[in-house]
């Protein structure tokens, strides 16, 4: 059986690279955050559906949100990437984010305030808190956006420590 030329081209198309994502539950929706795009190195956000749905159903091939001046080639855009959940984020800091922080576009906090809340939470659990630098790196890896504040402070967008929340039943 002879394959058509177009069919042969499809068989040689490379698999899209994985883009490791973390789930961010916001006030109204779930979001998948690509902390480091495999095509341009930037951060991107993809929809994860409503809060009452299963966001893992939306882990699939996506078109990248790359833009100028870091625009990849047209071939890379066509192949896109596949969202893959980053399962390594099951540490104590992830538990702190789930239990004590609120997330959304209107929230902001200083790095110092966030670290103080985290350190207090960790000590209350009988754990040794990680260093402030390690926490900043984890926030960056999860796709949170740091901005410079007054007097050299670092402000994290989309995040704010809040009162303890009860776990969902």
Secondary structure, DSSP 8 states (H G I E B T S, - for coil): ----HHHHHHHT----EEEEEEEEE-SSEEEEEESS-TTTS--EEEEEEETTS-GGGG-SEE-----TTS---HHHHHH-EEEEE-TT--SHHHHHHHHHEEEEEEEEEEHHHHHHHHHHHHHHTT-----HHHHHHHHHHTT-EEEE-GGG-EEEEEEEE-S------
